[in-house]
Amino acid sequence: MSKSLEGRLAVVTGASRGIGYFTALALAKEGAHVIACARTVGGLEELDDAIKADGNGSATLVPMDLADMGAIDRLGGSIFTRWGKLDIMVANAAVLGVVSPLAHLEAKVFEQVMNVNVTATWRLIRSLEPLLLQSDAGRAVLISSGVAHTCRPFWGAYAASKAAVEALGRTWAAETAHTAIKVTNFDPGRTRTAMRAQAAPGEDPMTLPHPSEVAEKIVPLVSPDFQESGRLFVSREDRLKDYRLPE
């Protein structure tokens, strides 16, 4: 049986754990070759073992820190040299920072959140867009969060960063409207991840969806058949909800 992403090439950031790990695994199960990027080498090696054990897709492991902007630029160059194109980009990697009143945040914490969550996402767009344009159906998913809209108290840095990511996604979608690239903002909702545990330490993780459930909802958004662009999709326990944002 043919896979929906057979022969497709995908970049996934933050692929060593959580949503990124299970998204990379889900894309590989559908036949994609996954370029898995993350800081944690051990997590990337576990992902590679899981993909090989599944026997469908394959992976190239790229240990890198998204705070290293030069590494992001080199990633695009390396992909061009080896493959000449890219079909899928999932910008998942992010940091929470510190849950704190805005006025109490250290400048270095705020700057780190913006650097990793926002600037690195823009840098990925800049580095990988030329490769996505070489695909017959370039697909990009930028991972957002509900706090981009609720502006939850004490989550200010993270909320601002995810609002900025959504703005980047909508702008990029408008700029590529007459190309084969389709851009989606995706809010995974509350998910059983290490970041969620850091943000809500008293919460029972077993009440939350497993990241593998969220990953399965990302797969259709990167399919060549998916034709929407510039939209926000929100994962819910029973469905994937499409939010149409105002023009």
DRENKOLTOR-176856 format. One line per field, with one value per residue: residue number from 0; x, y, z of N, C-alpha, C, CB in turn; chain; residue in one letter. Coordinates in steps of 0.001 Angstrom, whole numbers. Each point is the difference from the previous one (the first is absolute). Glycine has a CB too. Example, Ala and Ser with C-alpha at 12.3 -4.5 7.8 and 13.67 -1.06 7.14 Angstrom:
# residues 2
i	c(0; 1);
n.x	c(13190; 1542);
n.y	c(-5690; 2223);
n.z	c(7800; -1966);
ca.x	c(-890; 820);
ca.y	c(1190; 1190);
ca.z	c(0; 60);
c.x	c(900; -770);
c.y	c(1200; 1090);
c.z	c(0; 730);
cb.x	c(-1892; 1184);
cb.y	c(-1173; -628);
cb.z	c(1246; -2145);
ch	c(A; A);
aa	c(A; S);
This chain:
# residues 247
i	c(0; 1; 2; 3; 4; 5; 6; 7; 8; 9; 10; 11; 12; 13; 14; 15; 16; 17; 18; 19; 20; 21; 22; 23; 24; 25; 26; 27; 28; 29; 30; 31; 32; 33; 34; 35; 36; 37; 38; 39; 40; 41; 42; 43; 44; 45; 46; 47; 48; 49; 50; 51; 52; 53; 54; 55; 56; 57; 58; 59; 60; 61; 62; 63; 64; 65; 66; 67; 68; 69; 70; 71; 72; 73; 74; 75; 76; 77; 78; 79; 80; 81; 82; 83; 84; 85; 86; 87; 88; 89; 90; 91; 92; 93; 94; 95; 96; 97; 98; 99; 100; 101; 102; 103; 104; 105; 106; 107; 108; 109; 110; 111; 112; 113; 114; 115; 116; 117; 118; 119; 120; 121; 122; 123; 124; 125; 126; 127; 128; 129; 130; 131; 132; 133; 134; 135; 136; 137; 138; 139; 140; 141; 142; 143; 144; 145; 146; 147; 148; 149; 150; 151; 152; 153; 154; 155; 156; 157; 158; 159; 160; 161; 162; 163; 164; 165; 166; 167; 168; 169; 170; 171; 172; 173; 174; 175; 176; 177; 178; 179; 180; 181; 182; 183; 184; 185; 186; 187; 188; 189; 190; 191; 192; 193; 194; 195; 196; 197; 198; 199; 200; 201; 202; 203; 204; 205; 206; 207; 208; 209; 210; 211; 212; 213; 214; 215; 216; 217; 218; 219; 220; 221; 222; 223; 224; 225; 226; 227; 228; 229; 230; 231; 232; 233; 234; 235; 236; 237; 238; 239; 240; 241; 242; 243; 244; 245; 246);
n.x	c(848; 1552; 994; -2281; 3267; 559; 2770; -276; 3036; -1527; 2156; -1220; 1368; 183; 1461; 668; -3366; -2851; -1450; 2862; -512; -2631; 875; 2252; -2089; -2000; 2186; 902; -2988; 39; 3021; 1608; 2941; -820; 2315; -355; 740; 793; 2164; -381; 2749; -2255; -2257; 1513; 284; -3135; -592; 1812; -1519; -2812; 922; 1110; -2697; -1702; 1859; -765; 2303; 2743; 537; 2009; 540; -115; 1646; -1674; -2; -2881; 2587; 1391; -1534; 2305; -2082; -2074; 2199; 691; -3089; 109; 2734; -952; -2546; 1717; 1951; -2286; -2211; 860; -2212; -591; -2614; 173; 927; -1093; 1002; -88; 2250; -1841; 2071; -2802; 2311; -272; -3231; 824; -2512; 704; 1521; 1691; 1309; 3066; -225; 557; -3186; -582; 2359; -933; -2833; 1148; 2080; -2027; -2478; 1171; 2647; -658; -2564; 1764; 2115; -2175; -855; 2927; 495; -2583; -792; 2093; -1324; -3006; 736; 797; -3181; -1519; -554; 2383; -1712; 1078; -1375; 778; -255; -2273; -205; -3205; 2348; -619; -2754; 643; 2330; 376; 316; 3104; 121; 1648; 1918; -2170; -1887; 2238; 737; -2948; -525; 2586; -1117; -2585; 1757; 1638; -2678; -1143; 2655; 248; -2946; 596; 2646; -1509; -2981; 1814; 1295; -1159; -42; -2741; 1182; -1621; 309; 237; -1552; 1756; -2537; 1428; 2633; 359; 2495; 2004; -1950; -2256; 2073; 859; -3007; -920; 2612; -3232; -248; -771; 2700; -2840; -1544; 1948; -1255; 2361; 1587; -1651; -2531; 1763; 1088; -2912; -251; 2860; -1114; -2019; 2338; 1832; -2517; 1727; -3012; 914; -1574; 439; 2075; -411; -984; 788; 15; -1142; 1420; -3222; 1004; -1438; 2258; 2634; -1879; 640; 666; -1378; 2650; -2258; 1005);
n.y	c(-1194; 2181; 887; 2214; 86; -2337; 2026; 1994; 979; 206; 2417; -1769; 2988; -2009; -3096; -237; -243; -185; -309; -919; -3004; -82; 1767; -2109; -2342; 1246; 324; -3020; -1038; 1491; -1627; 2382; -866; 1049; 2261; -1409; 3380; -1186; 1812; -3225; -1193; -1467; 1038; -858; -2973; -280; 862; -2253; -2262; 916; -130; -2943; -1089; 1028; -1591; 3295; 1683; -312; 1925; 1723; -293; 3303; -721; 3036; 1486; 752; 1663; -694; 2886; -2014; -2394; 1509; 285; -3081; -863; 1272; -1293; -2919; 164; 982; -2440; -2182; 983; 2445; 564; 581; -1904; 1692; 2989; -1934; 3419; -2633; 2007; 1405; 592; -193; 2190; -505; -1053; 3492; 1944; 408; 879; -2923; -92; -100; 2270; -3127; -727; 1901; -1153; -3049; 653; 1456; -2291; -2298; 1432; 1736; -726; -3001; 832; 1950; -2311; -2028; 2161; 305; -3080; -732; 2412; -1453; -2797; 870; 797; -3204; -933; -606; 1426; 2584; -1500; 2723; -1766; 3199; -2363; 2543; -490; 93; 2202; 1182; 791; 205; 2348; -3027; 2691; -529; -15; 3289; -1858; -1866; 2293; 1295; -2754; -536; 3005; -517; -2755; 1443; 2179; -2250; -1271; 2544; 761; -2775; 63; 2700; -1102; -2574; 1520; -1167; -2999; -2674; 1933; -1506; 2237; -2224; 2546; -3180; 1503; -3077; 1584; 73; -1714; -1913; 2709; -503; 2507; -1196; -427; 3084; 952; -1829; -823; -579; -1668; -2979; 145; -1624; 2883; -252; -1415; -2135; 2667; -2445; 2058; 2240; -1933; -493; 3257; 96; -2140; 2077; 2309; -1727; -1032; 1121; 343; 2834; 2101; 1400; 2299; 1156; -2554; 731; -3415; 538; -3125; -121; -2542; 24; 1304; 741; 2701; 930; 2602; 973; 1823; 2213; -339);
n.z	c(0; -2115; 2915; -565; -528; -2715; 270; 2824; 403; 3105; 692; 2678; 1216; 2419; -1376; 3438; 553; -998; -2147; -1040; 527; -1567; -2639; -548; 214; -2105; -2282; 240; -387; -2914; -985; 1835; -835; 3271; -1088; 3356; 392; 3032; 1253; -94; -1867; 1655; -1875; -2618; 1059; 566; -2988; -1133; 1575; -1171; -3040; 250; 1255; -2530; -2112; -904; -249; -64; 2290; -1690; 3439; -680; 3245; -574; 2790; -1856; 1426; -3018; -1708; -990; 333; -1941; -2250; 116; -479; -2826; -722; 613; -1838; -2463; 185; -34; -2007; -1973; 2574; 2898; -855; 2741; 1155; 2658; 752; 2538; 1075; 2361; 2214; 1615; 39; 2635; -18; 316; 356; -3182; 2568; 217; -3170; 1255; -2372; -24; -129; -2388; -1713; 222; -1146; -2503; -732; -305; -1303; -2376; -1149; -705; -1753; -1727; -421; -1236; -2094; -978; -480; -1722; -2174; -1873; 907; -473; -3035; -517; 849; -2734; 3053; 1337; 2454; 1729; 2500; 1173; 2590; 401; 2738; -79; 665; -3129; 1684; 3136; -238; 2116; 2023; -906; -3449; -150; -1442; -1148; -1068; -1754; -1380; -1052; -1174; -1751; -1136; -1121; -1503; -1506; -1049; -1297; -1515; -1358; -1162; -1535; -1336; -1368; -1375; -2420; 1610; -361; 2946; 1213; 2349; 1966; 2187; 1159; 2713; 597; 1589; 2522; -1426; 2555; -374; 2243; -576; 1871; 2381; -101; 321; 2475; 2580; 279; -2974; 1162; -2390; 264; -1049; -2873; -2593; 737; -1163; -1409; -44; -1383; -2255; -1130; -558; -1771; -2149; -1220; 97; -2262; -2237; -2551; 1305; 1542; -2272; 3157; -799; 3035; 2272; 2965; -547; 3106; 134; 928; 1520; -2927; -2244; -1131; 1369; -3133; 2228; -3056; 1381; -662; -3013);
ca.x	c(-848; 813; -113; -420; 1162; 1068; 938; 44; 1107; -571; 782; -749; 854; -425; -434; 537; -983; -1296; -738; 944; 401; -1080; -290; 1024; -316; -1226; 336; 778; -919; -680; 956; 891; 1344; -72; 1202; -403; 889; -195; 1240; 294; 433; -590; -1386; 19; 379; -1182; -926; 524; -243; -1442; -338; 538; -784; -1286; 287; -630; 812; 1399; 317; 1333; 30; 750; 101; 206; -695; -647; 554; 1150; -593; 848; -325; -1235; 389; 740; -964; -549; 1040; 280; -1126; 91; 1107; -286; -1290; -427; -1377; -607; -1452; -736; 687; -789; 743; -592; 848; -287; 269; -1040; 507; -388; -1354; 295; -509; 853; 932; 1005; 826; 1344; 140; 604; -1040; -886; 734; 148; -1292; -210; 1021; -252; -1359; -383; 1077; 402; -1050; 227; 1235; -341; -735; 953; 934; -633; -970; 443; -90; -1423; -460; 408; -914; -1273; -1033; 668; -929; 650; -845; 632; -712; -390; -550; -1203; 301; 178; -1281; -549; 939; -119; 906; 1294; 562; 117; 1041; -386; -1193; 416; 790; -872; -760; 914; 124; -1207; 97; 945; -657; -1014; 705; 669; -1046; -423; 1100; 189; -1343; -2; 979; -486; 173; -1152; 485; -1021; 266; -636; -15; -203; -793; 685; 553; 843; 1397; 858; -245; -1253; 260; 729; -900; -1112; 529; -1011; -994; 144; 294; -801; -1251; 305; 288; 1397; 484; -202; -1343; 119; 804; -839; -793; 896; 299; -809; 302; 1201; -242; -126; -1413; -500; 62; -248; 1202; -257; -1066; 351; -688; 133; -251; -844; 62; -881; 10; 902; -894; 560; -422; 226; 355; -451; 953);
ca.y	c(1194; 1207; 919; 1326; 887; -774; 783; 1402; 364; 844; 504; 163; 495; -483; -1368; -984; -366; 664; 109; -112; -1404; -824; 466; -597; -1426; -138; 302; -1139; -1123; 228; -151; 1151; 30; 1087; 666; 239; 981; 218; 130; -1205; -1076; -1269; -53; -214; -1389; -816; 189; -755; -1422; -259; 58; -1215; -1143; 34; -520; 721; 1118; 19; 1276; 585; 676; 1260; 639; 1433; 890; 1036; 1297; 175; 410; -496; -1412; -28; 333; -1139; -1082; 195; -273; -1443; -663; 305; -761; -1436; -364; 1019; 453; -430; -87; 241; 618; 102; 823; -408; 274; 1242; -11; 662; 1092; -71; 459; 1102; 1296; 614; 958; -717; -824; 451; 327; -1116; -1017; 507; -21; -1390; -446; 622; -467; -1388; -213; 908; 284; -1249; -367; 839; -436; -1227; 402; 583; -1026; -1154; 347; -328; -1443; -324; 445; -1008; -1139; 135; 278; 344; 167; 460; 96; 725; -367; 1148; -341; 749; 1213; 1110; 706; 225; 860; -466; 680; -584; -689; 1082; -169; -1106; 413; 966; -686; -807; 939; 408; -1136; -19; 1113; -429; -989; 625; 846; -884; -588; 1017; 244; -1171; -397; -383; -1073; -1312; -100; 223; 242; -191; 142; -1134; 30; -1380; -104; -586; -1291; -636; 225; 514; 1432; 164; -349; 1128; 1142; -324; -1158; -682; -613; -1436; -143; -1049; 600; 727; -833; -362; 705; -793; 321; 1308; -182; -572; 1075; 823; -704; 448; 1396; 51; -833; 742; 246; 1082; 1198; 1235; 734; 1168; -304; -524; -1214; -246; -1389; -287; -1432; -778; 443; 1081; 1107; 1010; 1372; 981; 1287; 1103; 456);
ca.z	c(0; -73; 1122; -459; -122; -634; -803; 416; 884; 1051; 1133; 1250; 1078; 1312; -307; 937; 1020; -66; -1263; -1107; -122; -530; -1359; -865; -125; -804; -1395; -505; -209; -1272; -1092; -183; 577; 972; 484; 1387; 618; 1436; 755; 776; -898; 429; -464; -1449; -252; 315; -1121; -1142; 276; -125; -1420; -621; 472; -684; -1328; -1109; -436; 407; 631; 121; 1288; -25; 1316; -157; 920; -801; 361; -891; -1272; -1079; -233; -792; -1371; -550; -239; -1339; -987; -38; -667; -1428; -586; -37; -588; -955; 264; 1252; -166; 1246; 1130; 1229; 952; 1274; 1160; 727; 1436; 783; 803; 1405; 294; 920; -443; -1013; 587; 788; -890; -318; -1419; -741; -197; -1050; -1268; -437; -525; -1308; -932; -410; -498; -1089; -963; -650; -966; -1185; -657; -713; -1201; -942; -463; -643; -1039; -1366; -195; -100; -1322; -981; 132; -709; 1013; 1242; 1111; 1228; 1185; 1094; 1219; 797; 1310; 336; 768; -943; -61; 1335; 747; 1378; 926; 348; -1163; -969; -1009; -881; -744; -1018; -1029; -845; -827; -1078; -922; -832; -946; -1037; -845; -852; -972; -956; -846; -967; -945; -867; -442; -1420; -176; 453; 1454; 867; 1360; 1023; 1424; 677; 1458; 438; 1217; 1154; -413; 1015; -364; 1071; 140; 724; 1392; 564; 134; 910; 731; 800; -889; -237; -1433; -612; -469; -1225; -1160; -243; -1193; -1220; -490; -649; -1209; -1056; -592; -808; -1258; -1150; -339; -843; -1173; -1262; -284; 844; -834; 744; 395; 811; 952; 1318; 386; 1427; 355; 1152; 294; -869; -1389; -399; -308; -889; 307; -1062; 561; -859; -1017);
c.x	c(882; -287; -289; 1163; 1201; 871; 90; 1129; -499; 1046; -935; 975; -565; -410; 484; -990; -1340; -644; 932; 416; -1092; -474; 1004; -299; -1226; 267; 790; -894; -761; 970; 972; 1408; 54; 1391; -342; 1023; -325; 1359; 431; 316; -645; -1432; -103; 353; -1147; -1040; 443; -246; -1478; -433; 491; -811; -1346; 126; -641; 892; 1438; 303; 1454; -16; 892; 3; 309; -833; -605; 417; 1229; -527; 829; -295; -1271; 308; 717; -926; -583; 1012; 296; -1113; 52; 1078; -350; -1263; -535; -1409; -410; -1505; -781; 898; -959; 863; -623; 803; -327; 427; -1094; 505; -384; -1428; 117; -707; 982; 1073; 1108; 919; 1391; 91; 542; -1018; -932; 685; 193; -1289; -240; 985; -324; -1363; -331; 1115; 438; -1046; 136; 1228; -231; -744; 968; 915; -664; -1013; 504; -91; -1447; -576; 386; -875; -1256; -1130; 686; -1006; 781; -1033; 811; -814; -232; -476; -1238; 289; 324; -1254; -575; 869; -102; 991; 1234; 647; 382; 1025; -384; -1204; 370; 766; -893; -945; 845; 174; -1227; 15; 973; -672; -1005; 640; 650; -1012; -448; 1070; 186; -1323; -34; 1083; -626; 170; -1320; 503; -1152; 554; -789; 166; -278; -894; 820; 430; 964; 1475; 783; -225; -1285; 194; 753; -935; -1099; 374; -1036; -1035; 276; 240; -871; -1366; 181; 240; 1501; 483; -146; -1377; 4; 751; -828; -854; 849; 220; -871; 340; 1229; -124; -50; -1442; -567; 200; -280; 1326; -399; -1069; 597; -843; 301; -371; -877; -34; -830; 91; 1123; -882; 732; -558; 326; 269; -453; 1054; 633);
c.y	c(1243; 899; 1399; 960; -725; 911; 1461; 208; 1032; 421; 140; 496; -414; -1455; -1037; -413; 659; -7; -151; -1427; -814; 474; -580; -1482; -221; 277; -1150; -1199; 138; 48; 1139; -311; 1241; 510; 500; 882; 163; 139; -1319; -1175; -1323; -156; -221; -1440; -955; 99; -818; -1495; -341; 2; -1257; -1230; -69; -475; 713; 1133; -135; 1385; 376; 829; 1230; 596; 1490; 757; 1121; 1407; 332; 318; -454; -1445; -129; 316; -1180; -1174; 115; -320; -1481; -770; 250; -841; -1471; -350; 1013; 532; -449; 18; 462; 670; 56; 725; -184; 461; 1348; -161; 794; 1262; -210; 514; 1045; 1259; 654; 895; -671; -854; 603; 234; -1188; -1110; 426; -86; -1412; -516; 578; -535; -1393; -148; 825; 164; -1264; -475; 833; -475; -1306; 314; 512; -1053; -1059; 347; -309; -1488; -450; 412; -989; -1244; 241; 331; 257; 282; 409; 100; 683; -274; 1231; -468; 845; 1285; 1186; 856; 297; 935; -276; 725; -846; -789; 1017; -206; -1081; 381; 968; -681; -805; 873; 465; -1116; -81; 1127; -327; -972; 613; 879; -849; -635; 995; 240; -1144; -482; -487; -1032; -1309; -190; 288; 59; -99; 345; -1085; 127; -1411; -149; -588; -1426; -505; 75; 509; 1493; 253; -303; 1121; 1169; -241; -1226; -763; -753; -1492; -224; -1036; 507; 699; -953; -275; 724; -785; 267; 1331; -137; -537; 1069; 946; -628; 465; 1419; 140; -888; 849; 329; 1178; 1338; 1305; 683; 1226; -196; -486; -1227; -286; -1446; -64; -1510; -828; 391; 1007; 1134; 1060; 1376; 902; 1348; 1109; 419; 1306);
c.z	c(0; 1194; -522; -205; -601; -854; 386; 1009; 995; 1017; 1191; 1056; 1360; -58; 1005; 1077; -318; -1381; -1189; -263; -681; -1372; -977; -232; -883; -1472; -621; -267; -1311; -1172; -202; 498; 871; 346; 1392; 689; 1474; 666; 628; -911; 379; -464; -1493; -342; 324; -1116; -1200; 180; -189; -1460; -719; 403; -704; -1444; -1156; -514; 459; 538; -193; 1276; -63; 1410; -185; 1027; -831; 407; -846; -1400; -1198; -334; -827; -1458; -655; -300; -1407; -1081; -141; -696; -1495; -667; -164; -771; -1013; 205; 1385; -201; 1229; 1031; 1173; 1028; 1375; 1213; 634; 1443; 707; 671; 1453; 144; 1107; -461; -977; 616; 801; -862; -163; -1512; -791; -256; -1128; -1365; -524; -620; -1389; -1042; -544; -663; -1229; -1035; -722; -1005; -1264; -754; -757; -1290; -1057; -609; -871; -1087; -1416; -315; -130; -1351; -1103; 52; -825; 968; 1334; 1096; 1255; 1112; 1100; 1266; 868; 1373; 256; 758; -905; -59; 1391; 837; 1499; 917; 318; -1134; -1085; -1093; -1004; -857; -1122; -1119; -943; -837; -1176; -1029; -909; -1027; -1122; -965; -947; -1067; -1082; -951; -1069; -1057; -992; -596; -1443; -309; 464; 1504; 715; 1441; 993; 1375; 727; 1507; 507; 1214; 1142; -345; 1070; -395; 1205; 199; 773; 1481; 707; 290; 1022; 824; 819; -815; -165; -1497; -694; -451; -1342; -1160; -119; -1253; -1301; -601; -744; -1321; -1160; -686; -850; -1376; -1173; -461; -892; -1235; -1264; -350; 788; -714; 741; 339; 802; 1052; 1323; 279; 1460; 301; 1238; 180; -981; -1467; -243; -468; -807; 382; -1183; 666; -941; -998; 452);
cb.x	c(-1840; 25; 1575; -2130; -829; -1456; -465; -2489; 1717; -2180; 1627; -1665; 703; -738; -5; 2222; 1830; 791; -1667; 798; 1411; -689; -987; 1707; 991; -1356; 19; 1994; -225; -1760; -1697; -1964; 1083; -2114; 810; -1188; 221; -2172; -588; -1490; 2170; 1489; -615; 641; 2385; 419; -542; 1752; 1927; -373; 116; 2285; 1140; -708; 248; -2249; -2018; 650; -1779; 406; -408; -620; 793; 473; 1570; -1914; -871; 1444; -993; 1749; 1111; -1347; 185; 2023; -553; -1499; 965; 1306; -1396; -791; 1598; 1146; -470; 1511; -585; 1937; 396; -1459; 1483; -1320; 622; -943; 1795; -1933; 2508; -1053; -144; 2406; -1067; 2229; -1231; -1917; -1854; -1597; -2065; 978; 378; 2224; 128; -1103; 1158; 1699; -902; -852; 1689; 1456; -654; -1494; 765; 1288; -1544; -1067; 1364; -101; -2020; -83; 1320; 340; -855; 1516; 2120; -200; 191; 2322; 886; 805; -1707; 1914; -1590; 1733; -1318; 903; 1013; -623; 2291; -1208; 842; 1601; -425; -1034; -180; -764; -1970; -808; -1395; -706; 1720; 888; -1397; 90; 1930; 136; -1314; 1197; 1402; -1267; -537; 1919; 327; -1610; 413; 1803; -760; -1398; 1110; 1983; -918; -883; 1945; 562; 2417; -1587; 1831; -1075; 407; 428; -788; 2201; -2062; -1350; -243; -1897; -679; 1704; 1216; -1281; 40; 2049; 483; -1703; 2123; 346; -275; -1509; 2316; 1193; -711; 976; -2020; -318; 1579; 1540; -1011; -30; 1988; -47; -1554; 1126; 689; -1816; -1024; 1347; -1255; 2060; -236; 517; -685; -2131; 1237; 692; -1561; 640; 114; -513; 2198; -1410; 352; -1504; -2478; 1903; -1305; 240; 365; -1499; 1968; -1449; -1329);
cb.y	c(-1236; -147; -1410; -365; 1299; -2054; -1553; 227; -484; -1148; 1231; -1842; 1951; 2295; 653; 955; -244; 1407; 1492; 2260; 219; -482; 2118; 1655; -396; 671; 2464; 817; -239; 1239; -1334; 1543; -1231; -971; 679; -2212; 1186; -1302; 2370; 826; 1186; 37; 1487; 2391; 585; 344; 2305; 1766; -17; 1045; 2518; 1038; 149; 1883; -2083; -571; 1427; -1757; -425; 49; -2183; 413; -2180; -306; -559; -1537; -308; -1603; 1961; 1595; -619; 690; 2431; 735; -82; 1740; 2212; 227; 240; 2332; 1609; -174; -1191; -1077; -99; 898; -1876; -1990; 1364; -2150; 1692; -1957; -1387; 532; -202; -2206; 1552; 303; -2243; -1015; 272; -90; 1633; -18; -755; -1270; 2399; 545; -657; 1545; 2082; -375; -172; 2057; 1380; -788; -514; 1201; 1901; -609; -642; 1958; 1131; -1232; 569; 2119; 396; -1167; 1780; 1952; -284; 269; 2371; 857; -484; -1618; -1447; 917; -1720; 1268; -2099; 1820; -2301; 1283; -633; -2143; -1443; -1383; -1115; -2258; 1780; -2242; 1192; -103; -2055; 1436; 734; -1642; -317; 1781; -120; -1843; 745; 1513; -1246; -1017; 1609; 316; -1639; -50; 1712; -458; -1438; 1072; 1368; -657; 1645; 2269; 1608; -925; 691; -1187; 1484; -1790; 2520; -1465; 2422; -470; -262; 1438; 622; -1544; 490; -1768; 419; -602; -2429; -731; 569; 970; 1212; 1734; 2190; -564; 669; -1654; 292; 1846; 945; -2272; 1142; -1769; -1286; 1144; -404; -2161; -162; 821; -1960; -1487; 663; 471; -1638; -1119; -2418; -1336; -1439; -975; -818; 1313; -577; 2298; -902; 2419; -689; 2097; 569; -245; -392; -1584; -452; -1710; -377; -1266; -1024; 771; -1127);
cb.z	c(1228; -2508; 1380; 1190; 1967; -5; -1808; -401; -1801; -316; -1530; -609; -1439; 591; -2370; -431; 1733; 1836; 1110; 534; 2064; 2338; 908; 855; 2268; 1989; 528; 1261; 2473; 1231; -1029; 234; -1986; 920; -2351; 76; -2190; -22; 448; 1823; -355; 1964; 1861; -325; 497; 2461; 820; -361; 1624; 2246; 70; -12; 2217; 1481; 1101; 952; 45; -1722; 1668; -2547; 1159; -2445; 1060; -2458; 1943; -299; 2330; 1384; 1165; 702; 2163; 2019; 636; 1270; 2464; 916; 507; 2112; 2069; 452; 1024; 2165; 2102; -1564; -2453; 1404; -1557; -466; -1533; -501; -1796; -1177; -1036; -1528; -391; 372; -1964; 751; -683; 564; 2189; -1585; 83; 1891; -1212; 1990; 612; 1028; 2437; 1665; 688; 1796; 2338; 1154; 1225; 1870; 2305; 1604; 1432; 2052; 1879; 1152; 1791; 2177; 1393; 1299; 2053; 2119; 1519; 113; 1282; 2473; 784; 173; 2307; -1739; -1214; -1295; -1004; -1330; -640; -1572; -83; -2087; 867; 50; 1852; -1343; -2193; -117; -1785; -848; 972; 2319; 524; 1795; 1668; 1682; 2067; 1741; 1596; 1698; 2010; 1608; 1695; 1901; 1842; 1601; 1793; 1913; 1783; 1691; 1926; 1772; 1753; 1383; 1600; -573; 323; -2245; -227; -1623; -891; -1394; -207; -2001; 30; -921; -1390; 1608; -2447; 602; -2375; -512; -2147; -2073; -621; -1237; -2356; -1618; 87; 1678; -1214; 1990; 505; 1417; 2373; 1363; -1158; 1103; 1489; 901; 1910; 2248; 1440; 1265; 1942; 2095; 1370; 814; 2158; 2042; 1425; -777; -489; 2095; -1859; 953; -2039; -1917; -1904; 828; -2357; 511; -1005; -361; 2400; 1926; -130; -657; 2093; -1870; 2480; -1653; 1198; 1837; -1831);
ch	c(A; A; A; A; A; A; A; A; A; A; A; A; A; A; A; A; A; A; A; A; A; A; A; A; A; A; A; A; A; A; A; A; A; A; A; A; A; A; A; A; A; A; A; A; A; A; A; A; A; A; A; A; A; A; A; A; A; A; A; A; A; A; A; A; A; A; A; A; A; A; A; A; A; A; A; A; A; A; A; A; A; A; A; A; A; A; A; A; A; A; A; A; A; A; A; A; A; A; A; A; A; A; A; A; A; A; A; A; A; A; A; A; A; A; A; A; A; A; A; A; A; A; A; A; A; A; A; A; A; A; A; A; A; A; A; A; A; A; A; A; A; A; A; A; A; A; A; A; A; A; A; A; A; A; A; A; A; A; A; A; A; A; A; A; A; A; A; A; A; A; A; A; A; A; A; A; A; A; A; A; A; A; A; A; A; A; A; A; A; A; A; A; A; A; A; A; A; A; A; A; A; A; A; A; A; A; A; A; A; A; A; A; A; A; A; A; A; A; A; A; A; A; A; A; A; A; A; A; A; A; A; A; A; A; A; A; A; A; A; A; A; A; A; A; A; A; A);
aa	c(M; S; K; S; L; E; G; R; L; A; V; V; T; G; A; S; R; G; I; G; Y; F; T; A; L; A; L; A; K; E; G; A; H; V; I; A; C; A; R; T; V; G; G; L; E; E; L; D; D; A; I; K; A; D; G; N; G; S; A; T; L; V; P; M; D; L; A; D; M; G; A; I; D; R; L; G; G; S; I; F; T; R; W; G; K; L; D; I; M; V; A; N; A; A; V; L; G; V; V; S; P; L; A; H; L; E; A; K; V; F; E; Q; V; M; N; V; N; V; T; A; T; W; R; L; I; R; S; L; E; P; L; L; L; Q; S; D; A; G; R; A; V; L; I; S; S; G; V; A; H; T; C; R; P; F; W; G; A; Y; A; A; S; K; A; A; V; E; A; L; G; R; T; W; A; A; E; T; A; H; T; A; I; K; V; T; N; F; D; P; G; R; T; R; T; A; M; R; A; Q; A; A; P; G; E; D; P; M; T; L; P; H; P; S; E; V; A; E; K; I; V; P; L; V; S; P; D; F; Q; E; S; G; R; L; F; V; S; R; E; D; R; L; K; D; Y; R; L; P; E);
